[in-house]
Structure formats: C-alpha cells, structure tokens
C-alpha cells in the first residue's frame, strides 16, 4: 500500500494497514538530526506520507536577518530562523487600502518545479501549502492589536480589507488547482492556549464566510481541505465541518482533549497532529515518546481519520534520541 493510498483510506474514516504519519522539523531540529544520523538526506528515509508544495516567492533579505515578503511585510529572523516576527505591521489602513500592493498569483515563478515534484512523488499525498492564508495575512499588514480593534470598531474597513485578501486568495487557488494535487492545506492561526484570539462571534462574522468560499473552491475540484490553526479552536469545529473542512491540524493535546475530540468529531473530521511538542517530546524520555506514540496509533488512529504527527514542526529543544524514538516507532508499526 502506498502512502497516498493509506492517507486516502484514513481520510475516508477507514482503517489502513498502518496509521499514516508526517514529521516536520524546525531548522535547528533538522540540523540536529542530520548530525545525529550522520546523514544529510535522513529526511527522505523517514517514510513521511505527505508532500507540500508552496507558491510563496522567496523573501528579499534587506539587512542581515531581516527579510521582506512579497506583500511588503518585514520579518525579523535574527532569533527565529523559521518564521520570525513581523516588525512593520502598519502597511494597511483606511487611507491607503486601494493602493495596497497585491502579489501576482499568475507569476509562474511560484510554480517552478511543481510538475517535477508531483511526478516524483506520485506515491505520496500531495498538498498545496498555503500559509498565512487569511487572518494571519491581514494582521501581518495591519498589526494584530490594530486588526482586533478594527474588528470591533470599523466594520467597513475590515470588510473591504478582508475582501481584498480574499480576492487574491481565490485567484491563487484557481491557478494552483490546475496542478495534479490531492488537496490544499491552509495555514491560519486563530487560537491561543485558552480559546480563540478574536472569539467565535467575530470569527463567524468576518472569517467564516470568506474561508467558506476558499474551501468551497477546493471542494468543487473534489480535493481535500486541510487547515493548520494553532491553539484551542474546538468551539468552531461544527462551523468548519459545515463549510467543508476535511482535516484539522495541529490537534494540540496541550489545549484540547484530543481523545474526546476524536470521539465527538472523528466521523466528520480527520485529525492530523496530536503528539505533544510542549511536554512529551521535549521533556519525556525516549520510552515515554514510544509509549505515547503507540497510544495515539492505538486509540486516535483506530477506525482511521488520523494522520499522526507532532503538534507542530519539531522545535530545537527536543532531544535527538526522542526524535529518533518517534521515527522508529512510526516506521515499525
């Protein structure tokens, strides 16, 4: 059974021969494992089931450690080399919204190498990876605090601003879905450790109707819709199911009871994630990691509907021995 076949069976809430899995790394953790295995190509030997294609154009480094993306947001990566922190989030306001620079979704540089990657990985489940896809994109241009105030105090601006981002997103999705892929994985963090950043009411008012259009476009092509949204967003699971979500990630055990969520929504959602990157992986022993991984396979993976993964890209503080224990346990199901 190929990785793609295994994922498709799990997405249909049936039991494949083994639970599909995916392990992704931050840059420091990746470099750590290259040294641990003495193998620069170790990542291709793990047995990951997913392949991700990104259409983001490369950022421009304007000074050491500082990068500007295609929307004009500047990222300080002097501390966090993987994502960084936006340090000029005042690009959009009511006075300049009509002049806000929008990227070109038709730029063919975005899709360079896609056909070769797709052809090479026909045995894997291939996702288009669309990070910072809506709310996150908005706050990188407006500032988190400003945007949250706007959502309460300036409905007209927020609607115009969000519609501008949505227009770009739909153009990009239409272009990207011309390629032979299996689904689209959106990235858009709405949660924190104790609920949603903007609360469910504002999410339903501004975000839900717009992402429904994005999800609907993917579903029209008969493809899988996946969302990565950190934090506890379980209070809108019913809404997400309603607008066509298939897969929820990262399924963090620190913020929700993942076993209860599987019981409650496991016949409607496929969960992707579940292994703690805040407790078990960094602070447990290799044996703890093995036990927790086997428990996830046995209980969450039962009857399908699950792609096992760390709840986020493995951070730098996880011991190499723990990562190796995870990989070996997954490979030897």
Secondary structure, 3 states (H helix, E strand, C coil): CCHHHHHHHHHCCCCCCCCEECCCECHHHHHHHHHHHCCCCHHHHCCCCEEEEECCCCCEEEECCEEECCCCCEEECCCCCCCCEECCCCCCCCCCHHHCCCCCCCCHHHHCCHHHHHHHCCCCEEEEEECCCCHHHHHHHHCHHHHHHHHHHCHHHHHHHHHHHHHHHHHHHHHHCCCCCCEEEEECCCEECCEECCHHHHHHHHHHHHHHHHHHHHHHCCCEEEEECCCCCHHHHHHHHHCCCCEEECCCCCCCCHHHHHHHHCCCCEEEEEECCCCHHHHCCHHHHHHHHHHHHHHHCCCCCEEEEECCCECCCCCHHHHHHHHHHHHCC
